[in-house]
């Protein structure tokens, strides 16, 4: 049985992440916050705008740009409305996330921006993933709050493994070559 104990300091190196999302409802906002809180509780330096919404250290566009630029990974919480705003020509904070993201995509690792679907209410559809990330690994965290190594939470555990720099099934050591007679 796999353990979900904290990783020792000489273990894998966790990535920092920024969570980009759009919420029409308080429930959607709470889902994104739940993901951020769970990641932080498990050693991932996750950041979301809710943590600083009353007092950002700088103006919002500068803060968002620095979060997306400075983190290792940006988690895109994909939904029909997020996709619509991200790719639209209208102004707004999600559209600004898209502008920064598209400027960084050139030359960036395809794992720099990670599509995530939250809850069972949002269907997992490629149509809701930005065109430049079509074919990227997607994660569907369907049960909230997510729990590591629990039945039904395999996608969250896979996302956590990626963010914490762990391989869920590491390759065994290579043995010695056998001399044939």
WOWOVEN-V37980 format. One line per field, one symbol per residue. phi: phi as a letter, one per 20 degrees, with the letter a starting at -180 (. if undefined). burial: b if it has 9 or more other ideal C-beta (glycine too) atoms within 8 Angstrom, else e. Layout:
# WOWOVEN-V37980
phi->???
burial->???
This chain:
# WOWOVEN-V37980
phi->.fedfgfffeefefeebdddbccecffffffffffgfffffdnefecbggfcgebffbfggfffgffffeffbdeeefbgfgfffgdedeeqffffgffffffeffneffefcdfcddmefdfecgfeeggfdgnffdcdeedcffcfldgndfffffffgffemddfcffffffffefee
burial->eeeeeebeeeeeebbbbbbbbbbeeeebbebbbbbbbbbbebebbbbbbbebeeebeeebeebbbbbbeebebbbbbbbeebbebbeeeeeeebbbbbebbeebbeeeeebbbbbbbbbeebeeeeebbbeebeebebbebebbebebbeeebebbbbbbbbbbeeeeeeeeeeeeeeeee
